[in-house]
Amino acid sequence: MTTTPKIIPISDLRQNASDVVKGVTRSKQPAFITQRGRAAAVMVSMEVYEKSQHEMDILRLLARGEKEIEAGVGYELDDVFKEAGRLLDASKS
């Protein structure tokens, strides 16, 4: 089930910034900030931001791996599993 996105005009953000930040942090859902009726920015909690950055790092590694495979570069399977384990452990902290 999808939730309705939280849309906040920038004037409301100016008046209630603390409450908006608390709401984004508590709900873990993004808030879409509008300016003159158009989307201008997205606010997310630090936890959500860090998780998305970690996921992007993993995707970059996968993309790099695909390019290396195409180029004929290879690694030992045990080394790959060790590196994957380190990445997964880092995501838990």
N, CA, C and O atoms as CSV, one atom per row, in Angstrom:
chain,resi,resn,atom,element,x,y,z
A,1,MET,N,N,0.835,-1.171,0.000
A,1,MET,CA,C,0.000,0.000,0.000
A,1,MET,C,C,0.883,1.238,0.000
A,1,MET,O,O,1.770,1.367,0.844
A,2,THR,N,N,0.653,2.137,-0.923
A,2,THR,CA,C,1.453,3.355,-0.987
A,2,THR,C,C,0.820,4.438,-0.125
A,2,THR,O,O,-0.393,4.465,0.086
A,3,THR,N,N,1.665,5.319,0.360
A,3,THR,CA,C,1.170,6.426,1.166
A,3,THR,C,C,1.153,7.687,0.320
A,3,THR,O,O,1.914,7.822,-0.637
A,4,THR,N,N,0.294,8.584,0.680
A,4,THR,CA,C,0.214,9.857,-0.014
A,4,THR,C,C,1.454,10.670,0.321
A,4,THR,O,O,1.815,10.790,1.491
A,5,PRO,N,N,2.109,11.227,-0.687
A,5,PRO,CA,C,3.323,11.996,-0.387
A,5,PRO,C,C,3.004,13.240,0.434
A,5,PRO,O,O,1.956,13.866,0.272
A,6,LYS,N,N,3.921,13.573,1.306
A,6,LYS,CA,C,3.766,14.774,2.132
A,6,LYS,C,C,4.300,15.954,1.327
A,6,LYS,O,O,5.488,16.014,1.007
A,7,ILE,N,N,3.421,16.880,1.007
A,7,ILE,CA,C,3.781,18.053,0.212
A,7,ILE,C,C,3.657,19.280,1.114
A,7,ILE,O,O,2.611,19.523,1.714
A,8,ILE,N,N,4.745,20.045,1.199
A,8,ILE,CA,C,4.790,21.192,2.101
A,8,ILE,C,C,5.209,22.433,1.314
A,8,ILE,O,O,6.289,22.454,0.725
A,9,PRO,N,N,4.375,23.457,1.299
A,9,PRO,CA,C,4.805,24.720,0.675
A,9,PRO,C,C,5.983,25.312,1.453
A,9,PRO,O,O,6.079,25.160,2.671
A,10,ILE,N,N,6.856,25.972,0.744
A,10,ILE,CA,C,8.059,26.522,1.382
A,10,ILE,C,C,7.698,27.531,2.469
A,10,ILE,O,O,8.437,27.676,3.443
A,11,SER,N,N,6.574,28.231,2.317
A,11,SER,CA,C,6.157,29.180,3.357
A,11,SER,C,C,5.833,28.439,4.660
A,11,SER,O,O,6.145,28.937,5.742
A,12,ASP,N,N,5.208,27.252,4.568
A,12,ASP,CA,C,4.941,26.451,5.769
A,12,ASP,C,C,6.248,25.956,6.378
A,12,ASP,O,O,6.392,25.911,7.600
A,13,LEU,N,N,7.204,25.584,5.521
A,13,LEU,CA,C,8.497,25.139,6.031
A,13,LEU,C,C,9.178,26.253,6.806
A,13,LEU,O,O,9.751,26.014,7.869
A,14,ARG,N,N,9.119,27.471,6.279
A,14,ARG,CA,C,9.727,28.603,6.986
A,14,ARG,C,C,9.114,28.791,8.374
A,14,ARG,O,O,9.825,29.062,9.342
A,15,GLN,N,N,7.805,28.647,8.462
A,15,GLN,CA,C,7.116,28.888,9.729
A,15,GLN,C,C,7.248,27.728,10.708
A,15,GLN,O,O,7.241,27.939,11.921
A,16,ASN,N,N,7.370,26.498,10.193
A,16,ASN,CA,C,7.348,25.316,11.063
A,16,ASN,C,C,8.500,24.359,10.769
A,16,ASN,O,O,8.308,23.144,10.758
A,17,ALA,N,N,9.671,24.889,10.535
A,17,ALA,CA,C,10.804,24.046,10.139
A,17,ALA,C,C,11.073,22.935,11.146
A,17,ALA,O,O,11.304,21.790,10.757
A,18,SER,N,N,11.044,23.256,12.414
A,18,SER,CA,C,11.338,22.254,13.442
A,18,SER,C,C,10.326,21.112,13.394
A,18,SER,O,O,10.703,19.943,13.474
A,19,ASP,N,N,9.052,21.445,13.265
A,19,ASP,CA,C,8.010,20.411,13.208
A,19,ASP,C,C,8.136,19.557,11.950
A,19,ASP,O,O,7.923,18.346,11.995
A,20,VAL,N,N,8.480,20.185,10.833
A,20,VAL,CA,C,8.649,19.440,9.581
A,20,VAL,C,C,9.805,18.463,9.711
A,20,VAL,O,O,9.683,17.305,9.313
A,21,VAL,N,N,10.927,18.913,10.264
A,21,VAL,CA,C,12.086,18.036,10.448
A,21,VAL,C,C,11.731,16.880,11.384
A,21,VAL,O,O,12.088,15.734,11.111
A,22,LYS,N,N,11.044,17.163,12.465
A,22,LYS,CA,C,10.630,16.107,13.398
A,22,LYS,C,C,9.730,15.090,12.696
A,22,LYS,O,O,9.878,13.884,12.898
A,23,GLY,N,N,8.804,15.569,11.879
A,23,GLY,CA,C,7.890,14.677,11.168
A,23,GLY,C,C,8.605,13.790,10.170
A,23,GLY,O,O,8.303,12.601,10.066
A,24,VAL,N,N,9.555,14.361,9.431
A,24,VAL,CA,C,10.322,13.590,8.446
A,24,VAL,C,C,11.182,12.545,9.153
A,24,VAL,O,O,11.300,11.410,8.692
A,25,THR,N,N,11.773,12.934,10.263
A,25,THR,CA,C,12.616,12.012,11.022
A,25,THR,C,C,11.789,10.871,11.611
A,25,THR,O,O,12.194,9.710,11.565
A,26,ARG,N,N,10.647,11.209,12.155
A,26,ARG,CA,C,9.791,10.202,12.799
A,26,ARG,C,C,9.173,9.246,11.767
A,26,ARG,O,O,9.169,8.033,11.974
A,27,SER,N,N,8.662,9.776,10.680
A,27,SER,CA,C,7.943,8.947,9.701
A,27,SER,C,C,8.867,8.186,8.759
A,27,SER,O,O,8.476,7.170,8.183
A,28,LYS,N,N,10.093,8.679,8.603
A,28,LYS,CA,C,11.055,8.112,7.654
A,28,LYS,C,C,10.559,8.224,6.212
A,28,LYS,O,O,11.042,7.518,5.327
A,29,GLN,N,N,9.598,9.111,5.984
A,29,GLN,CA,C,9.058,9.366,4.654
A,29,GLN,C,C,9.526,10.743,4.191
A,29,GLN,O,O,9.679,11.651,5.008
A,30,PRO,N,N,9.754,10.904,2.891
A,30,PRO,CA,C,10.209,12.206,2.400
A,30,PRO,C,C,9.096,13.248,2.443
A,30,PRO,O,O,7.909,12.924,2.404
A,31,ALA,N,N,9.513,14.490,2.524
A,31,ALA,CA,C,8.596,15.621,2.403
A,31,ALA,C,C,9.000,16.384,1.141
A,31,ALA,O,O,10.169,16.725,0.956
A,32,PHE,N,N,8.032,16.641,0.290
A,32,PHE,CA,C,8.274,17.358,-0.954
A,32,PHE,C,C,7.973,18.828,-0.717
A,32,PHE,O,O,6.853,19.196,-0.360
A,33,ILE,N,N,8.976,19.657,-0.918
A,33,ILE,CA,C,8.850,21.092,-0.677
A,33,ILE,C,C,8.498,21.759,-2.001
A,33,ILE,O,O,9.164,21.549,-3.015
A,34,THR,N,N,7.436,22.571,-1.975
A,34,THR,CA,C,7.030,23.273,-3.192
A,34,THR,C,C,7.305,24.768,-3.055
A,34,THR,O,O,7.308,25.327,-1.958
A,35,GLN,N,N,7.529,25.377,-4.181
A,35,GLN,CA,C,7.739,26.826,-4.247
A,35,GLN,C,C,6.948,27.321,-5.445
A,35,GLN,O,O,7.161,26.876,-6.573
A,36,ARG,N,N,6.034,28.244,-5.189
A,36,ARG,CA,C,5.135,28.741,-6.233
A,36,ARG,C,C,4.367,27.606,-6.914
A,36,ARG,O,O,4.133,27.625,-8.122
A,37,GLY,N,N,3.984,26.624,-6.108
A,37,GLY,CA,C,3.176,25.521,-6.600
A,37,GLY,C,C,3.917,24.435,-7.356
A,37,GLY,O,O,3.297,23.503,-7.870
A,38,ARG,N,N,5.225,24.542,-7.429
A,38,ARG,CA,C,6.020,23.542,-8.147
A,38,ARG,C,C,7.022,22.881,-7.212
A,38,ARG,O,O,7.518,23.500,-6.270
A,39,ALA,N,N,7.310,21.614,-7.488
A,39,ALA,CA,C,8.291,20.893,-6.680
A,39,ALA,C,C,9.640,21.603,-6.741
A,39,ALA,O,O,10.131,21.939,-7.819
A,40,ALA,N,N,10.230,21.826,-5.570
A,40,ALA,CA,C,11.515,22.524,-5.509
A,40,ALA,C,C,12.596,21.696,-4.823
A,40,ALA,O,O,13.773,21.809,-5.164
A,41,ALA,N,N,12.204,20.867,-3.862
A,41,ALA,CA,C,13.188,20.092,-3.113
A,41,ALA,C,C,12.493,18.927,-2.416
A,41,ALA,O,O,11.268,18.877,-2.305
A,42,VAL,N,N,13.318,17.997,-1.953
A,42,VAL,CA,C,12.819,16.864,-1.174
A,42,VAL,C,C,13.624,16.809,0.117
A,42,VAL,O,O,14.851,16.905,0.099
A,43,MET,N,N,12.933,16.656,1.224
A,43,MET,CA,C,13.591,16.565,2.526
A,43,MET,C,C,13.429,15.134,3.040
A,43,MET,O,O,12.326,14.589,3.061
A,44,VAL,N,N,14.541,14.539,3.451
A,44,VAL,CA,C,14.512,13.201,4.047
A,44,VAL,C,C,15.299,13.218,5.347
A,44,VAL,O,O,16.129,14.097,5.575
A,45,SER,N,N,15.028,12.237,6.192
A,45,SER,CA,C,15.769,12.136,7.443
A,45,SER,C,C,17.211,11.732,7.141
A,45,SER,O,O,17.503,11.190,6.075
A,46,MET,N,N,18.090,11.996,8.071
A,46,MET,CA,C,19.493,11.624,7.900
A,46,MET,C,C,19.632,10.118,7.749
A,46,MET,O,O,20.444,9.645,6.954
A,47,GLU,N,N,18.846,9.362,8.506
A,47,GLU,CA,C,18.897,7.895,8.427
A,47,GLU,C,C,18.534,7.414,7.021
A,47,GLU,O,O,19.212,6.550,6.464
A,48,VAL,N,N,17.483,7.963,6.457
A,48,VAL,CA,C,17.055,7.580,5.106
A,48,VAL,C,C,18.109,8.004,4.083
A,48,VAL,O,O,18.416,7.255,3.155
A,49,TYR,N,N,18.656,9.199,4.254
A,49,TYR,CA,C,19.689,9.685,3.335
A,49,TYR,C,C,20.915,8.773,3.359
A,49,TYR,O,O,21.418,8.380,2.306
A,50,GLU,N,N,21.393,8.437,4.551
A,50,GLU,CA,C,22.580,7.578,4.658
A,50,GLU,C,C,22.323,6.203,4.059
A,50,GLU,O,O,23.195,5.645,3.393
A,51,LYS,N,N,21.136,5.653,4.288
A,51,LYS,CA,C,20.794,4.351,3.716
A,51,LYS,C,C,20.778,4.420,2.193
A,51,LYS,O,O,21.286,3.522,1.522
A,52,SER,N,N,20.199,5.480,1.652
A,52,SER,CA,C,20.141,5.602,0.185
A,52,SER,C,C,21.541,5.792,-0.401
A,52,SER,O,O,21.829,5.287,-1.486
A,53,GLN,N,N,22.407,6.511,0.301
A,53,GLN,CA,C,23.777,6.681,-0.177
A,53,GLN,C,C,24.526,5.355,-0.167
A,53,GLN,O,O,25.291,5.060,-1.085
A,54,HIS,N,N,24.302,4.557,0.873
A,54,HIS,CA,C,24.932,3.237,0.950
A,54,HIS,C,C,24.443,2.354,-0.195
A,54,HIS,O,O,25.231,1.649,-0.825
A,55,GLU,N,N,23.146,2.397,-0.458
A,55,GLU,CA,C,22.593,1.609,-1.564
A,55,GLU,C,C,23.177,2.068,-2.903
A,55,GLU,O,O,23.451,1.246,-3.778
A,56,MET,N,N,23.363,3.370,-3.057
A,56,MET,CA,C,23.973,3.891,-4.291
A,56,MET,C,C,25.413,3.405,-4.426
A,56,MET,O,O,25.853,3.072,-5.526
A,57,ASP,N,N,26.143,3.362,-3.322
A,57,ASP,CA,C,27.517,2.848,-3.355
A,57,ASP,C,C,27.541,1.404,-3.839
A,57,ASP,O,O,28.389,1.029,-4.649
A,58,ILE,N,N,26.608,0.596,-3.339
A,58,ILE,CA,C,26.539,-0.801,-3.761
A,58,ILE,C,C,26.208,-0.897,-5.243
A,58,ILE,O,O,26.809,-1.694,-5.962
A,59,LEU,N,N,25.261,-0.093,-5.703
A,59,LEU,CA,C,24.906,-0.105,-7.130
A,59,LEU,C,C,26.095,0.314,-8.000
A,59,LEU,O,O,26.312,-0.247,-9.074
A,60,ARG,N,N,26.857,1.296,-7.534
A,60,ARG,CA,C,28.052,1.712,-8.291
A,60,ARG,C,C,29.059,0.563,-8.385
A,60,ARG,O,O,29.664,0.338,-9.434
A,61,LEU,N,N,29.230,-0.157,-7.276
A,61,LEU,CA,C,30.139,-1.303,-7.281
A,61,LEU,C,C,29.661,-2.384,-8.248
A,61,LEU,O,O,30.462,-2.982,-8.966
A,62,LEU,N,N,28.365,-2.626,-8.261
A,62,LEU,CA,C,27.819,-3.615,-9.197
A,62,LEU,C,C,28.038,-3.185,-10.644
A,62,LEU,O,O,28.407,-3.998,-11.492
A,63,ALA,N,N,27.809,-1.911,-10.918
A,63,ALA,CA,C,28.021,-1.408,-12.276
A,63,ALA,C,C,29.488,-1.514,-12.670
A,63,ALA,O,O,29.814,-1.886,-13.797
A,64,ARG,N,N,30.379,-1.179,-11.718
A,64,ARG,CA,C,31.814,-1.313,-11.989
A,64,ARG,C,C,32.169,-2.773,-12.242
A,64,ARG,O,O,32.973,-3.079,-13.123
A,65,GLY,N,N,31.568,-3.674,-11.468
A,65,GLY,CA,C,31.819,-5.097,-11.655
A,65,GLY,C,C,31.383,-5.578,-13.031
A,65,GLY,O,O,32.081,-6.371,-13.663
A,66,GLU,N,N,30.243,-5.106,-13.494
A,66,GLU,CA,C,29.785,-5.492,-14.832
A,66,GLU,C,C,30.766,-5.024,-15.904
A,66,GLU,O,O,31.054,-5.754,-16.853
A,67,LYS,N,N,31.273,-3.807,-15.747
A,67,LYS,CA,C,32.257,-3.297,-16.718
A,67,LYS,C,C,33.543,-4.120,-16.673
A,67,LYS,O,O,34.141,-4.411,-17.709
A,68,GLU,N,N,33.965,-4.495,-15.457
A,68,GLU,CA,C,35.179,-5.302,-15.326
A,68,GLU,C,C,34.987,-6.680,-15.958
A,68,GLU,O,O,35.904,-7.205,-16.591
A,69,ILE,N,N,33.809,-7.263,-15.791
A,69,ILE,CA,C,33.528,-8.561,-16.408
A,69,ILE,C,C,33.601,-8.445,-17.923
A,69,ILE,O,O,34.188,-9.295,-18.592
A,70,GLU,N,N,32.996,-7.380,-18.463
A,70,GLU,CA,C,33.042,-7.161,-19.911
A,70,GLU,C,C,34.480,-6.994,-20.406
A,70,GLU,O,O,34.812,-7.383,-21.525
A,71,ALA,N,N,35.333,-6.405,-19.547
A,71,ALA,CA,C,36.726,-6.177,-19.919
A,71,ALA,C,C,37.600,-7.403,-19.660
A,71,ALA,O,O,38.795,-7.387,-19.954
A,72,GLY,N,N,37.006,-8.468,-19.107
A,72,GLY,CA,C,37.767,-9.691,-18.860
A,72,GLY,C,C,38.534,-9.693,-17.560
A,72,GLY,O,O,39.400,-10.545,-17.359
A,73,VAL,N,N,38.240,-8.763,-16.672
A,73,VAL,CA,C,38.902,-8.718,-15.365
A,73,VAL,C,C,38.124,-9.623,-14.414
A,73,VAL,O,O,36.893,-9.591,-14.398
A,74,GLY,N,N,38.822,-10.419,-13.633
A,74,GLY,CA,C,38.143,-11.333,-12.723
A,74,GLY,C,C,38.746,-11.320,-11.338
A,74,GLY,O,O,39.874,-10.869,-11.143
A,75,TYR,N,N,37.976,-11.826,-10.362
A,75,TYR,CA,C,38.411,-11.901,-8.976
A,75,TYR,C,C,38.046,-13.275,-8.434
A,75,TYR,O,O,37.127,-13.923,-8.936
A,76,GLU,N,N,38.756,-13.710,-7.424
A,76,GLU,CA,C,38.452,-14.965,-6.763
A,76,GLU,C,C,37.125,-14.833,-6.019
A,76,GLU,O,O,36.850,-13.799,-5.411
A,77,LEU,N,N,36.307,-15.881,-6.069
A,77,LEU,CA,C,34.994,-15.847,-5.447
A,77,LEU,C,C,35.087,-15.576,-3.945
A,77,LEU,O,O,34.268,-14.831,-3.406
A,78,ASP,N,N,36.056,-16.161,-3.268
A,78,ASP,CA,C,36.220,-15.933,-1.826
A,78,ASP,C,C,36.477,-14.454,-1.529
A,78,ASP,O,O,35.961,-13.921,-0.546
A,79,ASP,N,N,37.270,-13.791,-2.371
A,79,ASP,CA,C,37.545,-12.366,-2.183
A,79,ASP,C,C,36.277,-11.540,-2.373
A,79,ASP,O,O,36.044,-10.576,-1.643
A,80,VAL,N,N,35.471,-11.911,-3.337
A,80,VAL,CA,C,34.215,-11.206,-3.587
A,80,VAL,C,C,33.287,-11.351,-2.388
A,80,VAL,O,O,32.681,-10.374,-1.948
A,81,PHE,N,N,33.174,-12.574,-1.855
A,81,PHE,CA,C,32.315,-12.788,-0.692
A,81,PHE,C,C,32.809,-12.015,0.529
A,81,PHE,O,O,32.000,-11.478,1.286
A,82,LYS,N,N,34.113,-11.952,0.728
A,82,LYS,CA,C,34.658,-11.194,1.851
A,82,LYS,C,C,34.313,-9.711,1.719
A,82,LYS,O,O,33.901,-9.077,2.690
A,83,GLU,N,N,34.481,-9.169,0.531
A,83,GLU,CA,C,34.161,-7.755,0.297
A,83,GLU,C,C,32.665,-7.495,0.496
A,83,GLU,O,O,32.277,-6.496,1.103
A,84,ALA,N,N,31.827,-8.407,-0.023
A,84,ALA,CA,C,30.384,-8.264,0.171
A,84,ALA,C,C,30.032,-8.302,1.644
A,84,ALA,O,O,29.174,-7.544,2.095
A,85,GLY,N,N,30.682,-9.175,2.402
A,85,GLY,CA,C,30.447,-9.245,3.834
A,85,GLY,C,C,30.800,-7.952,4.548
A,85,GLY,O,O,30.077,-7.500,5.436
A,86,ARG,N,N,31.934,-7.357,4.146
A,86,ARG,CA,C,32.334,-6.077,4.743
A,86,ARG,C,C,31.300,-4.992,4.439
A,86,ARG,O,O,30.958,-4.197,5.314
A,87,LEU,N,N,30.803,-4.961,3.197
A,87,LEU,CA,C,29.793,-3.956,2.837
A,87,LEU,C,C,28.504,-4.160,3.610
A,87,LEU,O,O,27.903,-3.191,4.074
A,88,LEU,N,N,28.072,-5.397,3.755
A,88,LEU,CA,C,26.849,-5.663,4.499
A,88,LEU,C,C,27.030,-5.330,5.967
A,88,LEU,O,O,26.111,-4.796,6.587
A,89,ASP,N,N,28.178,-5.627,6.539
A,89,ASP,CA,C,28.431,-5.286,7.939
A,89,ASP,C,C,28.420,-3.767,8.129
A,89,ASP,O,O,27.920,-3.274,9.140
A,90,ALA,N,N,28.962,-3.034,7.176
A,90,ALA,CA,C,28.998,-1.584,7.260
A,90,ALA,C,C,27.589,-1.005,7.217
A,90,ALA,O,O,27.324,0.019,7.847
A,91,SER,N,N,26.687,-1.642,6.486
A,91,SER,CA,C,25.323,-1.132,6.388
A,91,SER,C,C,24.539,-1.327,7.668
A,91,SER,O,O,23.544,-0.637,7.891
A,92,LYS,N,N,24.966,-2.255,8.516
A,92,LYS,CA,C,24.275,-2.522,9.771
A,92,LYS,C,C,24.646,-1.525,10.853
A,92,LYS,O,O,23.912,-1.359,11.827
A,93,SER,N,N,25.774,-0.867,10.688
A,93,SER,CA,C,26.204,0.074,11.740
A,93,SER,C,C,25.714,1.465,11.484
A,93,SER,O,O,25.987,2.371,12.271
